[in-house]
Amino acid sequence: MTSFEDGVIFVHDAEHALEHLNAFSQQLVATIVFQDYTQDEAAEVLHCARRTVCREFPEALDRISELFLDGGLLNRLPTVPVENSCQEGKEADLRKWLQTSGIHFCKVWHNFLFIMLCLT
């Protein structure tokens, strides 16, 4: 971000993306990302099973990612050709790989959102 106005626009767009989540997903993102709770702590605070948090949090992040991509806040990563891939054929989709990484992808998003909000 290069200016105050860019920061305001980003915050507005991020808020708009969060509004597209259901109420539980909004609470989950707020608890884990903005309040810095662990997934175990979030499950306790939100009175749900940890399994629910582990299932719903990545889905909420995926939904936010799609909204950010559609809104131009993020750029899509190109599909990278991979030689001798044993699981994806000739081309591996980086997005699919990130989705299967689960916790690592969540942590990356947690850090990204935290940094972006701190910059604004």
N, C-alpha and C positions, 0 to 999 in steps of 0.2 A: 504494500500500500504506500502510496506516495503522498497522500494529502489527508487532511481531516475529513474532507468530503468523501473520499474513497472509503475511509473507515466507517463513516456513517452509513454509506450505501451497503457495505459488507454486513454490518450489524443488522440493518433492515432486512437484507436478503436472507441472512441466517435465521432471524426471527420468523420470517415468512416460511422458510423451510420447516422449522420446528412446529409451526402451526398445522402443517399437513400430517403430523404424526397423531396417533390416537393418544388419549389422555395418559394411559399407562406408559407408553413409549416416551412421552414428554417427561413424565416423572422420572423414568429410568435414566434418560440422558442427563437430566438436571442433577440427579443424585450422583451418578458416576462421573460425569464429565465436569460439571460446574462445581459440585460440592466435594469432589475428589474422594468419594467413598469407594472401597473395593467392591467387587461383585458380591462377596459374602455379606458385607455390611449393608449394601443396597437391598439385598433380599430381606434382611432383618428389618430395615427401616420401612420397606414397602410391604411388609407382611406377606411375602410370597416365597416360594421355594427357590433355592439357588439355581436349580435346573431351569426354572422359568426365566430368571435373569440371564443365564448363559444362552438361552435360546432367543430371547427377545432383543437383547442389547445389540448383537451383530445385525439383526434384521432392521432395527431402528437406524443403525449407522449406515447400512446399505441404502435405506430409503433416503436418508439425508444426503448421502453421496450422489444418488441419482438426481435428486433435486438440485444439488450444487452443480452437477455436470450439465443438467438441462438449463440451468440459469446462467451458465458461463462463469461460475465462481471457481470451478476446477476444470482443467483440461483433461480429456480422455487420454489414457496411455495407449500408445500404438500396440497392435498385436505384433509380437516379436517372433520371427521364425526361429525354431530350435532344431538343431541337428541331433539325430539319434535319441529323440524323446521316447521314453518307454510308456508314457501314460497319455499323452495328448496327441499322438500322431506327429505330423510334421510341424504344426504350429501350436504353440502354447499360448493360451489367453492369460495374460498377467492378472486380469481381474478375477478370473476363476481361481487362480492360485492364491490370491490374497483372500478370497472368500473362504477357502479351505484352511487358511492359517488361523482363523478364529481369534484367539486371544491376542496374537501378535498384531493382527489388523486392527482390533479394538484399541490396543495400546497406541498404535500409530495415530488413529483418529483422535483418541483422547488427547494426545500431545499436540496434534495439529490444531484442534479446536481451542485448547487452552492457550496456545501461543497466539493464534489469530485474535482471540478475544482480549488478550493482554495487550496486543499491539494497537487495539482500537480505543 
